[in-house]
Amino acid sequence: MRRNMFQQFYYKDLEKVYRKFNGIILDNVIGDIPDLQNYFEELYEKTSPDTKVLISYHNDIWEPILTLASKIGLRRKVGIQNWLDENDLKNILNLSGFEVISTQKRFFSLTVITIARPKPHSESNHPKYSVSIIVPVRNEEGNIKKIIPSIPKFGQWQEIIFVEGYSLDKTWEKVKDEERKRGNVFAVKQKGKGKADAVRLGCKKAKGDILIIYDGDRTVDAKDLPKFYDALSSEIGEFANGCRLVYPMETQAMQTLNKIGNQIFSWLFTWILGQHFKDTLCGTKAFFRKDYLKFKHSKADPFGDFDLIFGAIRNNLKVVEIPVRYKGRVYGSTNIHRFRNGLGLLKMTAKAFLEFKAQ
């Protein structure tokens, strides 16, 4: 690859570079971009089949050392960075229309260089699917009115199904108010207990081709939901799993114990299932209703996330992870009981080992 094929540029200089060069260098740029998937999707629209993209970035294993160096003045200070590993970047490029040609590590693995090219450009003739968005809510009175206006319009048509269970505030009344005002909103009262039961009830009531689970705490921005739909409608994947562990989180968005537990489950699931999972417990997921009808369910899973992942693996669905930014709660408090729910998750992990690894 000749050096004169490329030109370094910054985010504001895209148009100038696209017109002049057939290759692009992104040198330590991706750490500062708020939404990398959108960024690369815009880049894809400007490329030709012969375009090569060279991406240079710091290896995520060096994050603690480089962060410390900035704090003590041995390195220039930078803002909060995206620290991506090879799988993260490859996944985002794939979602955005690129494929990775090669990845190399330089300077004691400090710098990672990834070279990618656009997949063949084609007219967007993807079928339009109807969408059911299932929103489990409990003690989310202050969030209900904000949820529906925040959801973008996408798909052939949308329905939004709120499943409420045992709230101590006026969540049910707020949900019923929205149902009365809007023709595509439905309120369902939960009879069982727990989020997993609420998700199953919502999926049972849903009529859309694609089912999307979206938590009522609004810690994931609803503007990211079209990414889940696009991944399925474009046939990039058949099961879209949200991932909160790629981008930096807001302060207090996830407690340290929760983050450590999530990472442990991710390592275990990647090993047990033979497929990369960075975040097994993100509540935002999407899948086809026709596939969901084949899933088996377990009452041992308190949240339903593992249950859905197991269903996808059993049915040989292509899993893709959608990076999302995880925000702190604006209203209410978490419904998670860390140790009690953690035991349930450990039971599900043991069950997965016996089913997928031990046989």
N, C-alpha and C positions, 0 to 999 in steps of 0.2 A: 504494500500500500504506500503510495507516494505521499510525501508530506504536503505537496502543493494541491492535493485533492481536498484538503481540509482547511478550516479556518476557525480559530477560537472565537466564541461569541458569548454574549450574555443574553439574558432573557429578553431584554428590550430591543435587541438587534436582529431578531429572527428574520423579518422580511428581507432585510438587506442581504443577509447571508444566503437565504433560499434562492434569491435571484442570481447570485453570482457563482455559487459553488455547488458541486455535485456531491460533496461530502461534508460532514459536520463534526466538529470536536466539541464535546461538552466537558470542559476541564473544571472539576470541582464546582459544578453548577447545581447538581441535583440535590445537594444538601439544603439548599435555600428555597426550593420551590414548594409552595403549599400543597398543590395537588398534582402529583407527577403523572397520573393517568391522563388527566385533561391536557397537561402540557405535551405529552408524547402523542396524544390523539391529534392535537393541532399540528404538531410537527409532521405526523404521518400524511396529513392532507397536502403538505407542501413538497413531499418527496417524489422522486421518480423510482422506477424499479432498480436503477443502478446506484442509487444513493447508499452510501455507507455512513453509519453514525458511530463515532468513537466516543465512549463515555469513560472518563477518568474520575475516580472517587476514592476516598480513604476507606480502608478495610474496617468494618465495624468492630473487629476485635481490638483495634487500637483506640477505640473511643475513650476509655478511662484515662489513658496516658495522654492523649492529645487534649482532652478537656482539662486535665490537671496542668499541662504545659501552658494553656491559655490563661488559667487562673493565676499562675505564679509569674507570668510575664515572659516565658520562653517562647511563646507563640502568640501571634496576633489574636485578639479577642474576636470571636464570631458569635452570631446569634444562635438560638436553639436550632440544631441541625437534624435532618433526616439521616439516620444511620441505617443503611440498607445492607443486607448480605446479598450474596449472588442469587439466591433463590427469590428474594424479594424483587430485585431488579428484573430478573428474567420473567417473573410473573407479570409485573406491571407492563413490560414491553410487549408481552404476548397479548395482554388485554387491549393494548393500544394499537395493535396492528403490525408489530415488529417481531422478528425472530432473531435470536442470538446466534452469531457465527462462532465467536470464541470469547473466552475469558482468561486473562493472564494476571499474575500477581508479580509486582516489582518492588524493589527496595525493601527486602525482608518482609514482604507481604503487606507493607504499609499502603501501597497504591494498588488498586485493582483497575484493570483496563478491560472493558467489555466492548466488543464490536458487534453491531446489529445492522440488519437491513430490513426494509419494509417487506411484508408479505405482499403477494400480488394484489394490486388495486382492482377492485371490481365495483360494479354498480350495486347499491344497497337494495337488494330484492328480498330481504329477509321477511318472512311472514309476520303479520301483526298478531300478537297474542293478547287475549284478555287477561286482566291481572286482578287477583284478590290479595289485598294487603291485610294481614291479620295482626292486630295490635292487642297483646295481653296487657291489662291494666289493673293495678291494685294500689289504692291510696295515691292516685295521680290526678286529683281534682284540679290542681293548678296547671296541668299540662294539656288537658283535653282540648280546649279551644284553640291551642296553638298547633296541634298536630296536623289537622286536616289542611289548613292553608299552607303549611310548610311542605306538603307532598307535591312534587311536580306532576304534571299530566304526562303520561306515557302509556303505550300499549293501545290496543283496540278500544278497550273500555276498562274502567277501574271500579272496584267496590272496596270499601274499607269496613272491616269487621272488627269491632271492639269486643273483646271478651273480658268481662269484669268479674272479679271474684273476691268477696268478703272484705270489701273496702270499709275502713272506719271513717272515711270522710264522705264527701258528696260526689265521688267519682261516677257512680251509677246514674245519678241525676244529670250530671253534665253530659254523659254519653247519650242518654235518652234525649236530651235537648238537641244534640247534633243530629241524631237520627230523625227527629221531627222536622228539622230544617233542611236536610239534604236527602236527595233521593238515592244516593249511592252509599249511604252510611247505615250500618246495621249494628244494633246493640244486642249482645248475647250475655245472659247471666250464667255464670259458671256454677255447676252443681258439685263437681269434684273439687279437689284442692291442688294447689301448686301450679307453677307456670307450665310445666309439661302438659298437664291436663287441659289448661287453657288453650295451648297451641293446638292440641289434637282436636278440641271442640271447634276452634275456629276453622281448621282445615276441613273438618267434616261439613261445616256450613258453606264453605267456599264453593263458588261456581266458575271461577276464572281458570284459564289454561295454565297460568303461572301463579304460584303461591309465594308470597314474600312475607317473612316474619319480621316485624318491626317493633322494638320495645317501646312502651309508652313513657319511659323516663327521658326520652329525647337526648340521650347521651351520644347517639350517632345522628349526624345531620341527615334529615330526610332528603336533602338534595342529592345524596349519594345513591338513593334507591334506583334511579335509572341505570346505573352501572351494573346492578345485579340483573336487571331485565335484559340489558344489552348483551351481557355475557351469555345468557341462555338463547336469546332470539337470534344471535349471530352464530350460534353453534360452537362458540369457543369452549363452553362447558355445559354440563347438564345439572350440576349442583353448585351453586355459588355460595361460598362461605365467607362471611365478613371477617376481616382481620384488623384488630385494633393495635397490634404490636409492631407496625411498620413506622408510622409517623409518631412524633413526640405527642404525649398526652398533656391535657390541661392538668394543673396542680390538683391533687386529690381526686382525679377522675377514677383512678384504680388504686386501692390500698396495696401496700408493698406485699403483704401476705397473699393477696389475691393474684398479684402479678407473678409472684414466684410459683404459686400453685398452677396458674395457667401455663407457664413455661414448662413445668414438669409434665403436665398432661399432654402438652404439645409434643414433647420429646417421646413420651411413651406411645402416643398414637401414631407418630411417624414411624416408629420402630414396629409396632404391632400391625398396623394396617398397610405398611409398605407404600405409603403415599405421604407427601410432605404436608404437614399441618403446622402452621405457626400459631394459630389461635383457635382452640376448639370450643371456646365458651362465648364467642360473640353471638349476641342474640339475633343479629340480622343475617338472614339466610334466604335463598330463593331456589325453587325447584319446580319442575312440572307436576301438575296435579296427577297426571296419568302415571307418573313414576311413584308419587307419594302413596297412591292407592295400593302399591305392592309392598310398602314398608311394614315390617313387624314392629311392635311397640313393647316397651318394658316399663313397668311401674316403678322400677328402682331409680330411674333417672329423674332428679328433682326439677331440672330445667328443660329437658327435651332436646338439648343440643347434641349430646352423644347419641341419643336415639335416632335422630335424623342423619347424623354422620354414618352410623352403622347401616342404616337403610340404604344410603347412597353406595356404600362399599359393597354390601351384599348384592345389590343390583347392578354392579359394575358401571356406575355412572362416572362420568368424567368430572372430577372436582376441580374447581378453580377458586382461588382466594381473592377477595376484593378488598384492597386496603382502604380503611376508613379512619378518620380522625375521631378519637374518643374524647368526649367533653365531660366536664364535671356536671353534676346535677344542678339544676336551677331551682327545682321545687322538690320537696319531700325527701325521704331517706330510702336507702336500699332495702329491698325485701329479702336479701340474701342472709342466711344463717351459715356463716363460714364453716364451722366445724361439723354441724349436723349435715348440711348439704355436701360438704367435702367427703364425708363417709359414703354417701350415696354415689358420688362420682367415682370413688375408689372401687366400689362394688361393680360399677359399670365397666371400669377399666379392666378389672379382673375377668369379668365376663367376656370382654373383647379379646383378652389374651387367650382364654380357653377356646374361643370360637375361631379366631383368625390366625393364631400363632401356634398353639399347642397341638392342633390336629394335623 
